[in-house]
């Protein structure tokens, strides 16, 4: 997500798990929640201790708290191309540790920046940002590693793809790796100034991109598939996107090229959504579009704004995707401050909230952590003031920050203030769309123990088949002592949630209070909570 000038003053800043079940089991045996030996989720509600209680999903807060982690141009990670596998892994570990320490619950990792791969692929070459050479093997599988490490920390890992972008400089196909799809199929490529894109109007491109994405969904235990705001390229003065050939071959039935281009993108979105639903329906699919769909001066259905219109400039009809349900969520990039005349944060947050209301599509707000320190974004409340408004809108289900590097560097003080004000307690990730009539797929957690230790209270438990994550709750003395099922359920609240983990142990570092107890629930692939465990009293 590199900085790109826009018609509005604010710039756009930037542009289920690996391999086989056997390989994943070897990698994570004994340390993670997921039983990767089962491709299909169970539908019987799981098994657990006698008398285990299913409390439902109305307790702990469900909120997306995510951050983008960019690989293109080495903006975030790796810090430079050519680092050893160990150095890259250490940098990634640090980012994931930061995300966990900040109270985030999801990371959006850039895995396909320029029609190449930040993972092992038989379809596309290794991304140049890993080794410095497109096609250069980094010596490990970054996505496999990232998924395992993220899940261990209780973080979702969403795979972020750019569907069409091929390159930024010198679009000559001879500069691409020999096995790059655009070099093997040069008719797919459209040069656009010093950039190059796969042609969205070529049906073979749509089929290829869908195949690449579903290959990742099939082989990796990712929690989501994510697109950002790059579809047809942002307009450049004096440049035309030359898709004359595909327009002539495939434009029948359309009165104008703009409508045809939008249909090309709509078809890709629908195909990807349908493919994910057929492959792993618990994997969420969403898009982070430019913050303005259309201005109301152009279309009465648009927002009261006066900036670039993604519907017209990039042929991205987000409103249709929401209405047709071909996305599970949208995360519009609302990278402007409150009160900014051309694109007021409040006005746009209201518009997007109105668009998703009643549709079943979740709304996350793309937050501009990278802007902290700019004019209009100074002070510790630079980010918190945004959530003061959008966080109160009932249709808003969370936030995603660009980028995690900005959060820990220039925006660290602003994020700390935001977290103090708005993130006082951990939050569970949003639920995926659970099939009608399906109960929780993970059973009750058995064998919960809680022991006082130097660093706090060490809580441990037995692994549960079908568990993706575990949620640990600290019960106040009255609830822990009462032991009734109703009181245990009532204690599954935001203020009592200690944290989320993919391991079978967690240390609560809060000061120990007399009489407290701990319960644990297992979250299945859809992030639905299973039955609550028995209470574990703290022992010395």
C-alpha positions as CSV (number, residue, x, y, z in Angstrom):
1,X,0.0,0.0,0.0
2,X,2.4,2.6,-1.2
3,X,1.4,6.3,-0.9
4,X,-0.5,7.4,-4.0
5,X,-1.9,10.9,-4.7
6,X,-5.7,11.0,-4.9
7,X,-8.2,13.6,-5.9
8,X,-8.9,14.2,-2.3
9,X,-6.2,15.7,-0.1
10,X,-5.6,12.5,1.9
11,X,-3.6,9.9,0.1
12,X,-4.3,6.2,0.0
13,X,-1.3,4.9,1.9
14,X,-0.7,1.8,0.3
15,X,-1.4,0.1,-2.1
16,X,-7.3,-22.7,6.4
17,X,-3.1,-23.2,6.5
18,X,-0.3,-24.5,4.7
19,X,0.6,-27.7,2.9
20,X,-1.0,-31.0,3.8
21,X,-2.8,-31.9,7.0
22,X,0.1,-34.2,7.9
23,X,2.7,-31.6,7.4
24,X,0.8,-29.1,9.4
25,X,0.3,-31.6,12.2
26,X,4.0,-32.2,12.4
27,X,4.7,-28.5,12.5
28,X,2.3,-27.6,15.2
29,X,1.8,-30.9,17.2
30,X,1.3,-30.1,20.8
31,X,1.3,-26.3,20.6
32,X,-1.8,-25.1,18.7
33,X,-5.5,-25.3,18.8
34,X,-6.3,-26.6,15.3
35,X,-6.6,-30.3,14.6
36,X,-5.5,-30.0,11.0
37,X,-6.2,-33.6,10.2
38,X,-9.8,-32.8,9.4
39,X,-10.6,-30.9,6.2
40,X,-14.3,-30.7,6.9
41,X,-15.6,-29.2,10.2
42,X,-17.7,-31.4,12.4
43,X,-21.4,-30.7,12.6
44,X,-22.3,-32.6,15.8
45,X,-21.5,-29.9,18.3
46,X,-18.4,-31.8,19.5
47,X,-18.0,-33.8,22.7
48,X,-16.9,-32.7,26.1
49,X,-17.3,-33.1,29.8
50,X,-20.6,-34.2,31.2
51,X,-22.8,-31.3,32.0
52,X,-20.9,-28.9,29.9
53,X,-22.8,-25.7,29.1
54,X,-23.1,-23.9,25.7
55,X,-23.5,-20.2,26.6
56,X,-24.0,-18.7,23.1
57,X,-22.1,-15.9,21.6
58,X,-23.5,-12.9,23.4
59,X,-20.9,-12.5,26.1
60,X,-17.4,-11.3,25.2
61,X,-17.1,-8.5,22.7
62,X,-16.8,-9.5,19.0
63,X,-14.7,-6.9,17.2
64,X,-12.2,-6.8,14.4
65,X,-9.0,-5.3,15.6
66,X,-6.6,-5.8,12.7
67,X,-3.6,-4.3,11.0
68,X,-2.1,-4.6,7.5
69,X,1.4,-6.0,7.1
70,X,2.8,-5.0,3.7
71,X,5.4,-6.8,1.7
72,X,5.3,-4.7,-1.5
73,X,8.4,-2.5,-1.9
74,X,9.4,-3.8,1.5
75,X,7.3,-1.2,3.1
76,X,6.8,-3.2,6.3
77,X,8.3,-6.7,6.0
78,X,10.9,-7.9,5.2
79,X,12.7,-4.7,6.0
80,X,14.9,-5.3,3.0
81,X,15.2,-8.0,0.4
82,X,17.9,-10.7,0.8
83,X,17.6,-11.3,4.6
84,X,18.2,-14.8,5.7
85,X,15.2,-17.0,6.6
86,X,16.0,-16.6,10.2
87,X,16.3,-12.8,10.0
88,X,12.9,-12.6,8.1
89,X,11.3,-14.9,10.7
90,X,12.6,-12.8,13.6
91,X,11.2,-9.6,12.0
92,X,7.9,-11.3,11.5
93,X,7.8,-12.6,15.0
94,X,8.4,-9.1,16.3
95,X,5.5,-7.8,14.3
96,X,3.2,-10.6,15.5
97,X,4.3,-10.0,19.1
98,X,3.6,-6.3,18.7
99,X,0.1,-7.1,17.3
100,X,-0.6,-9.4,20.3
101,X,0.7,-6.9,22.8
102,X,-1.4,-4.1,21.2
103,X,-4.6,-6.1,21.8
104,X,-5.1,-6.8,18.1
105,X,-6.7,-10.0,17.0
106,X,-5.9,-10.1,13.2
107,X,-3.1,-9.5,10.8
108,X,-3.6,-9.0,7.1
109,X,-0.4,-10.3,5.4
110,X,0.4,-9.2,1.9
111,X,0.9,-12.5,0.1
112,X,0.5,-11.6,-3.6
113,X,1.9,-8.1,-4.2
114,X,2.7,-8.3,-7.9
115,X,1.2,-11.5,-9.3
116,X,3.9,-13.4,-7.4
117,X,3.9,-15.3,-4.1
118,X,5.0,-14.8,-0.5
119,X,4.4,-18.5,-0.2
120,X,5.5,-21.7,-2.0
121,X,3.5,-22.0,-5.2
122,X,3.5,-24.1,-8.3
123,X,1.5,-21.4,-10.1
124,X,3.4,-18.1,-9.6
125,X,7.1,-17.3,-8.7
126,X,8.4,-16.2,-5.4
127,X,7.9,-12.5,-4.8
128,X,11.0,-10.3,-5.4
129,X,10.6,-8.6,-2.0
130,X,11.9,-11.7,-0.2
131,X,15.3,-12.2,-1.9
132,X,15.6,-9.3,-4.3
133,X,15.0,-11.6,-7.3
134,X,11.6,-12.6,-8.5
135,X,11.5,-16.4,-8.3
136,X,14.3,-16.5,-5.6
137,X,13.6,-19.2,-3.0
138,X,13.8,-17.7,0.5
139,X,14.5,-21.1,2.1
140,X,11.2,-21.5,3.9
141,X,7.5,-20.9,3.4
142,X,6.7,-17.4,4.8
143,X,2.9,-17.9,4.8
144,X,3.1,-21.3,6.4
145,X,5.3,-19.8,9.1
146,X,3.1,-16.7,9.5
147,X,-0.1,-18.7,9.9
148,X,1.4,-21.0,12.6
149,X,3.0,-18.1,14.5
150,X,-0.1,-15.9,14.3
151,X,-2.5,-18.6,15.5
152,X,-0.2,-19.5,18.4
153,X,-0.5,-15.9,19.6
154,X,-4.3,-15.9,19.2
155,X,-4.2,-13.8,16.0
156,X,-6.2,-14.5,12.8
157,X,-4.1,-14.4,9.7
158,X,-5.8,-13.0,6.6
159,X,-4.1,-13.5,3.2
160,X,-4.0,-10.3,1.3
161,X,-4.0,-10.4,-2.5
162,X,-3.6,-7.9,-5.3
163,X,-5.6,-9.5,-8.1
164,X,-4.3,-7.6,-11.1
165,X,-1.1,-5.6,-10.4
166,X,2.1,-7.0,-12.0
167,X,4.7,-4.3,-11.5
168,X,5.6,-0.6,-10.9
169,X,8.6,0.0,-13.1
170,X,9.5,-1.0,-16.6
171,X,6.6,-3.3,-17.5
172,X,8.7,-5.2,-20.1
173,X,7.8,-8.9,-19.7
174,X,11.4,-9.8,-20.1
175,X,12.0,-8.3,-16.6
176,X,9.6,-10.8,-15.1
177,X,10.6,-14.3,-13.8
178,X,10.5,-16.9,-16.6
179,X,7.6,-18.7,-14.9
180,X,5.6,-15.5,-14.2
181,X,2.1,-15.8,-15.7
182,X,2.3,-12.5,-17.5
183,X,5.5,-13.7,-19.2
184,X,4.0,-17.0,-20.2
185,X,0.8,-15.2,-21.4
186,X,1.9,-11.7,-22.6
187,X,-1.6,-11.1,-24.1
188,X,-2.8,-10.9,-20.5
189,X,-0.6,-7.8,-19.8
190,X,-1.6,-4.2,-20.1
191,X,1.1,-1.5,-19.7
192,X,0.0,1.6,-17.9
193,X,2.7,4.2,-17.8
194,X,5.5,2.7,-15.8
195,X,3.1,0.1,-14.3
196,X,1.7,-3.1,-15.6
197,X,-1.5,-5.0,-14.9
198,X,-3.2,-8.2,-15.8
199,X,-6.2,-7.3,-18.0
200,X,-9.4,-7.7,-15.9
201,X,-11.4,-7.9,-19.2
202,X,-9.7,-11.2,-20.3
203,X,-11.7,-14.2,-19.0
204,X,-8.5,-16.2,-18.7
205,X,-7.1,-13.7,-16.3
206,X,-10.2,-14.0,-14.1
207,X,-10.0,-17.7,-14.1
208,X,-6.3,-17.6,-13.3
209,X,-6.6,-15.1,-10.4
210,X,-9.4,-17.2,-8.9
211,X,-7.4,-20.3,-9.3
212,X,-4.4,-18.7,-7.5
213,X,-6.5,-17.6,-4.6
214,X,-8.3,-20.9,-4.1
215,X,-5.0,-22.7,-4.2
216,X,-4.0,-20.8,-1.1
217,X,-7.3,-21.3,0.5
218,X,-7.0,-25.1,-0.1
219,X,-3.5,-25.5,1.1
220,X,-3.1,-23.0,4.0
221,X,-5.1,-22.5,7.2
222,X,-5.8,-18.8,6.6
223,X,-8.7,-17.1,8.3
224,X,-9.6,-14.8,5.5
225,X,-8.9,-13.7,1.9
226,X,-8.5,-9.9,1.5
227,X,-8.3,-7.5,-1.4
228,X,-7.3,-3.8,-1.0
229,X,-8.3,-0.9,-3.2
230,X,-6.3,-1.8,-6.4
231,X,-8.5,-3.0,-9.2
232,X,-8.3,-1.1,-12.5
233,X,-5.4,1.3,-11.8
234,X,-5.9,4.7,-10.3
235,X,-6.1,7.3,-13.1
236,X,-2.9,9.0,-14.3
237,X,-2.8,12.2,-16.4
238,X,-2.1,11.4,-20.0
239,X,-2.4,7.7,-19.6
240,X,-5.1,5.3,-21.0
241,X,-5.6,1.7,-19.9
242,X,-5.4,0.0,-23.3
243,X,-7.8,-2.9,-23.1
244,X,-9.1,-2.4,-26.7
245,X,-8.5,-6.0,-27.6
246,X,-10.4,-7.5,-24.8
247,X,-13.2,-4.9,-25.1
248,X,-13.6,-5.9,-28.7
249,X,-13.6,-9.6,-28.0
250,X,-15.7,-9.6,-24.8
251,X,-17.7,-6.4,-24.6
252,X,-20.8,-7.6,-26.4
253,X,-24.0,-6.7,-24.5
254,X,-22.6,-3.5,-22.9
255,X,-23.4,0.0,-24.0
256,X,-20.2,1.5,-22.7
257,X,-16.8,0.3,-21.6
258,X,-17.2,1.6,-18.1
259,X,-20.1,-0.8,-17.4
260,X,-18.2,-3.6,-18.9
261,X,-15.1,-2.9,-16.8
262,X,-17.2,-2.9,-13.6
263,X,-18.8,-6.2,-14.7
264,X,-15.3,-7.7,-15.1
265,X,-14.4,-6.8,-11.5
266,X,-17.8,-7.9,-10.2
267,X,-17.4,-11.3,-11.9
268,X,-14.0,-11.9,-10.2
269,X,-15.4,-10.9,-6.8
270,X,-18.3,-13.3,-7.3
271,X,-16.1,-16.1,-8.5
272,X,-13.7,-15.8,-5.6
273,X,-16.5,-15.7,-3.1
274,X,-18.2,-18.7,-4.6
275,X,-15.0,-20.6,-4.7
276,X,-14.2,-19.9,-1.0
277,X,-17.7,-20.9,0.1
278,X,-17.3,-24.2,-1.8
279,X,-13.9,-24.9,-0.4
280,X,-13.7,-23.6,3.2
281,X,-16.9,-21.6,4.0
282,X,-15.4,-20.4,7.3
283,X,-12.8,-18.4,5.5
284,X,-14.0,-14.8,5.3
285,X,-13.6,-12.8,2.1
286,X,-13.5,-9.0,2.2
287,X,-12.3,-5.9,0.5
288,X,-10.8,-2.6,1.6
289,X,-12.0,-0.2,-1.1
290,X,-11.1,3.5,-1.5
291,X,-13.2,5.4,1.0
292,X,-15.6,7.1,-1.5
293,X,-17.9,5.0,-3.7
294,X,-19.5,8.0,-5.5
295,X,-20.2,11.6,-4.6
296,X,-23.8,12.6,-4.2
297,X,-23.2,15.3,-6.8
298,X,-22.8,12.5,-9.3
299,X,-25.2,10.0,-7.9
300,X,-27.9,10.7,-5.2
301,X,-27.0,7.3,-3.7
302,X,-23.5,8.5,-3.0
303,X,-21.9,10.2,0.0
304,X,-21.7,13.9,0.6
305,X,-18.1,14.2,-0.5
306,X,-16.1,15.6,-3.4
307,X,-13.3,13.3,-4.0
308,X,-12.2,10.6,-6.4
309,X,-15.0,8.1,-7.0
310,X,-13.8,4.4,-7.0
311,X,-17.0,3.4,-9.0
312,X,-15.9,5.6,-11.9
313,X,-12.1,5.7,-11.5
314,X,-11.3,2.0,-10.7
315,X,-14.6,0.5,-11.8
316,X,-15.0,-0.9,-8.2
317,X,-18.7,-1.2,-7.5
318,X,-18.5,-1.9,-3.8
319,X,-22.2,-1.1,-3.3
320,X,-23.2,-3.9,-5.6
321,X,-20.9,-6.4,-3.8
322,X,-22.6,-5.5,-0.5
323,X,-26.1,-5.8,-1.9
324,X,-25.4,-9.1,-3.7
325,X,-23.5,-10.6,-0.7
326,X,-20.4,-11.4,-2.7
327,X,-18.2,-10.2,0.2
328,X,-18.4,-11.0,3.8
329,X,-17.1,-7.6,5.0
330,X,-15.9,-4.3,3.6
331,X,-13.2,-2.2,5.2
332,X,-13.3,1.2,3.4
333,X,-10.2,3.3,3.8
334,X,-11.5,6.3,5.7
335,X,-8.1,8.0,5.7
336,X,-9.4,11.6,6.3
337,X,-9.9,13.5,9.6
338,X,-13.2,14.5,11.1
339,X,-14.4,17.7,9.6
340,X,-12.3,17.5,6.4
341,X,-14.6,19.2,3.9
342,X,-14.0,17.1,0.8
343,X,-14.2,13.8,2.6
344,X,-15.4,14.1,6.2
345,X,-14.7,11.0,8.2
346,X,-18.0,11.2,10.0
347,X,-20.0,11.6,6.8
348,X,-18.3,8.7,5.2
349,X,-18.6,6.5,8.2
350,X,-22.3,7.2,8.3
351,X,-22.6,6.4,4.6
352,X,-20.9,3.0,4.8
353,X,-22.9,2.2,7.9
354,X,-26.1,2.9,6.0
355,X,-25.0,0.7,3.1
356,X,-24.2,-2.4,5.2
357,X,-27.2,-2.1,7.5
358,X,-29.4,-5.2,7.2
359,X,-27.2,-6.9,4.6
360,X,-25.3,-9.3,6.8
361,X,-22.0,-7.8,5.5
362,X,-19.7,-6.7,8.3
363,X,-18.2,-3.2,8.3
364,X,-14.6,-2.5,9.5
365,X,-13.1,0.9,9.2
366,X,-9.7,1.3,7.5
367,X,-7.8,3.6,9.8
368,X,-4.9,5.8,8.7
369,X,-2.2,5.2,11.4
370,X,0.4,6.2,8.8
371,X,-1.0,9.8,8.9
372,X,-0.3,10.4,12.5
373,X,2.0,13.4,12.8
374,X,0.7,15.1,9.7
375,X,-1.3,18.3,9.8
376,X,-4.6,17.6,11.3
377,X,-3.3,14.3,12.8
378,X,-1.2,15.6,15.7
379,X,-1.6,14.8,19.4
380,X,-2.2,11.6,21.3
381,X,-5.9,11.7,20.3
382,X,-5.2,11.6,16.5
383,X,-6.6,8.1,16.2
384,X,-8.8,7.9,19.2
385,X,-11.0,10.8,18.0
386,X,-11.9,8.7,14.9
387,X,-13.2,5.9,17.1
388,X,-15.0,8.3,19.3
389,X,-17.4,8.6,16.4
390,X,-17.3,5.4,14.4
391,X,-17.0,3.2,17.4
392,X,-20.4,4.3,18.5
393,X,-22.1,3.3,15.2
394,X,-23.9,0.0,15.7
395,X,-23.1,-1.1,12.1
396,X,-19.4,-0.8,12.6
397,X,-17.8,-4.2,13.6
398,X,-14.2,-3.1,14.1
399,X,-11.1,-1.4,12.6
400,X,-8.1,-2.3,10.5
401,X,-5.0,-0.1,10.7
402,X,-2.5,0.8,8.0
403,X,0.0,-0.3,8.9
404,X,1.3,-2.3,11.8
405,X,4.7,-0.7,11.3
406,X,3.1,2.8,11.7
407,X,1.3,1.6,14.8
408,X,4.6,0.7,16.5
409,X,6.6,3.7,15.2
410,X,5.1,7.1,14.4
411,X,1.7,6.3,15.8
412,X,2.7,4.4,18.9
413,X,1.6,7.2,21.4
414,X,-1.6,7.8,19.5
415,X,-2.4,4.1,19.5
416,X,-1.7,3.8,23.2
417,X,-4.2,6.6,23.8
418,X,-6.7,4.8,21.6
419,X,-6.3,1.5,23.3
420,X,-6.7,3.1,26.7
421,X,-9.9,4.7,25.6
422,X,-11.5,2.1,23.4
423,X,-9.6,-1.3,23.8
424,X,-9.8,-1.7,27.6
425,X,-10.5,-5.4,27.2
426,X,-9.5,-8.1,24.7
427,X,-12.1,-8.8,21.9
428,X,-12.9,-12.1,20.2
429,X,-12.8,-12.0,16.4
430,X,-16.1,-11.6,14.5
431,X,-18.0,-14.7,13.7
432,X,-17.9,-16.2,10.2
433,X,-21.3,-16.9,8.6
434,X,-22.4,-20.1,10.3
435,X,-24.6,-22.4,8.2
436,X,-28.2,-22.3,9.4
437,X,-28.8,-24.9,12.1
438,X,-25.2,-25.6,12.8
439,X,-24.1,-25.7,16.4
440,X,-20.6,-25.1,17.7
441,X,-18.1,-27.6,16.2
442,X,-15.7,-27.7,19.2
443,X,-16.6,-29.4,22.4
444,X,-16.0,-28.5,26.0
445,X,-12.5,-27.9,27.3
446,X,-11.4,-30.5,29.9
447,X,-8.6,-30.6,32.4
448,X,-8.4,-26.9,33.1
449,X,-5.9,-26.0,35.9
450,X,-4.8,-22.6,37.3
451,X,-1.6,-22.3,39.3
452,X,-0.1,-19.2,40.9
453,X,3.4,-18.4,39.5
454,X,6.0,-15.7,39.6
455,X,4.6,-14.0,36.5
456,X,0.9,-14.4,37.4
457,X,-1.5,-17.3,37.1
458,X,-0.6,-20.1,34.7
459,X,-3.8,-21.5,33.2
460,X,-3.5,-24.8,31.2
461,X,-6.0,-27.3,29.7
462,X,-6.3,-30.3,27.4
463,X,-6.6,-29.9,23.6
464,X,-10.0,-30.1,22.0
465,X,-10.6,-31.6,18.6
466,X,-11.9,-29.0,16.2
467,X,-10.6,-26.0,18.2
468,X,-9.1,-23.1,16.3
469,X,-8.5,-20.8,19.3
470,X,-9.1,-20.9,23.0
471,X,-10.6,-18.1,25.0
472,X,-9.6,-17.8,28.7
473,X,-11.9,-16.0,31.2
474,X,-11.1,-14.9,34.8
475,X,-14.2,-15.3,37.0
476,X,-14.6,-13.0,40.0
477,X,-14.8,-14.7,43.3
478,X,-18.6,-14.8,43.6
479,X,-19.1,-16.4,40.2
480,X,-16.3,-18.8,40.7
481,X,-17.6,-19.9,44.1
482,X,-21.3,-20.2,43.0
483,X,-20.5,-22.6,40.2
484,X,-24.0,-22.5,38.7
485,X,-24.2,-22.8,34.9
486,X,-26.0,-19.5,34.6
487,X,-23.4,-17.6,36.6
488,X,-20.6,-19.1,34.6
489,X,-22.3,-18.0,31.4
490,X,-22.9,-14.5,32.8
491,X,-19.1,-14.3,33.6
492,X,-18.2,-14.8,29.9
493,X,-18.1,-11.1,29.4
494,X,-15.7,-8.6,27.8
495,X,-14.3,-7.4,31.1
496,X,-13.5,-11.0,32.2
497,X,-11.9,-12.1,29.0
498,X,-8.1,-12.6,29.7
499,X,-7.2,-13.4,26.1
500,X,-7.2,-15.6,23.1
501,X,-4.6,-18.2,22.2
502,X,-3.9,-21.1,19.9
503,X,-1.9,-22.9,22.5
504,X,-3.2,-25.0,25.5
505,X,-1.8,-22.6,28.1
506,X,-1.9,-18.9,28.9
507,X,-0.5,-16.8,31.7
508,X,-2.8,-14.2,33.3
509,X,-0.5,-11.4,34.4
510,X,-3.2,-9.4,36.2
511,X,-2.8,-9.1,40.0
512,X,-4.1,-12.2,41.8
513,X,-7.3,-11.7,43.7
514,X,-8.6,-14.0,46.4
515,X,-11.2,-16.5,45.2
516,X,-11.0,-16.0,41.4
517,X,-11.3,-18.9,39.1
518,X,-10.8,-19.6,35.4
519,X,-12.8,-21.1,32.7
520,X,-11.9,-21.8,29.1
521,X,-13.9,-22.1,25.9
522,X,-12.8,-23.5,22.5
523,X,-13.6,-21.5,19.3
524,X,-14.2,-23.5,16.1
525,X,-13.3,-22.6,12.5
526,X,-16.3,-20.2,12.4
527,X,-15.0,-18.6,15.6
528,X,-18.1,-19.8,17.4
529,X,-17.6,-20.6,21.1
530,X,-18.2,-24.1,22.4
531,X,-19.4,-25.0,25.9
532,X,-17.7,-23.4,28.9
533,X,-15.4,-25.5,31.0
534,X,-15.7,-26.3,34.6
535,X,-14.2,-23.6,36.9
536,X,-10.5,-24.1,37.9
537,X,-9.6,-22.6,41.2
538,X,-6.2,-21.0,41.6
539,X,-3.7,-23.2,43.4
540,X,-0.2,-22.5,44.7
